Amino acid sequence: MRLVATVIAATMLIWLAVQALGKEYGWAAQWAFLADLAAIGAFVWSLIVTWRIWRRRNA
């Protein structure tokens, strides 16, 4: 669970930083979408791992 919490927190902070840097430096929208997809992937991974942990505890 600590790993999941760390991934969620780090993903959110990195995603916010990339969005702010992209706006500040005028990066193309493609890079913002790439950051969004990476963040979605990390959140989906966290959701799957959390669900598996929950299922194992209830089994």
C-alpha positions as CSV (number, residue, x, y, z in Angstrom):
1,M,0.0,0.0,0.0
2,R,2.9,2.4,0.6
3,L,4.1,1.9,-2.9
4,V,0.6,2.7,-4.3
5,A,0.4,5.8,-2.1
6,T,3.8,6.9,-3.3
7,V,2.9,6.4,-6.9
8,I,-0.3,8.3,-6.6
9,A,1.3,11.3,-4.8
10,A,4.3,11.4,-7.1
11,T,2.2,11.1,-10.2
12,M,0.0,14.0,-9.2
13,L,2.9,16.2,-8.3
14,I,4.8,15.4,-11.5
15,W,1.7,15.8,-13.6
16,L,1.0,19.2,-12.1
17,A,4.6,20.3,-12.6
18,V,4.6,19.2,-16.3
19,Q,1.3,21.0,-16.9
20,A,2.7,24.2,-15.3
21,L,6.0,23.9,-17.2
22,G,4.2,23.3,-20.5
23,K,2.1,26.4,-20.0
24,E,5.1,28.5,-19.0
25,Y,7.3,27.5,-21.9
26,G,4.6,27.1,-24.5
27,W,5.1,23.4,-25.2
28,A,3.0,21.8,-27.9
29,A,-0.3,20.2,-26.8
30,Q,1.0,16.8,-27.8
31,W,3.4,16.8,-24.8
32,A,0.5,17.7,-22.5
33,F,-1.5,14.8,-23.8
34,L,1.5,12.5,-23.4
35,A,1.8,13.6,-19.7
36,D,-1.9,13.0,-19.3
37,L,-1.7,9.5,-20.7
38,A,1.3,8.7,-18.5
39,A,-0.6,10.0,-15.4
40,I,-3.7,8.0,-16.4
41,G,-1.6,4.9,-16.8
42,A,-0.1,5.4,-13.3
43,F,-3.5,5.9,-11.7
44,V,-5.0,2.9,-13.4
45,W,-2.0,0.8,-12.2
46,S,-2.6,2.1,-8.7
47,L,-6.3,1.3,-8.9
48,I,-5.6,-2.2,-10.1
49,V,-3.0,-2.9,-7.4
50,T,-5.3,-1.4,-4.7
51,W,-8.2,-3.6,-5.9
52,R,-6.0,-6.7,-5.8
53,I,-4.9,-5.9,-2.2
54,W,-8.5,-5.4,-1.2
55,R,-9.6,-8.7,-2.7
56,R,-6.7,-10.6,-1.0
57,R,-7.6,-9.1,2.4
58,N,-11.3,-10.1,1.9
59,A,-10.6,-13.6,0.7
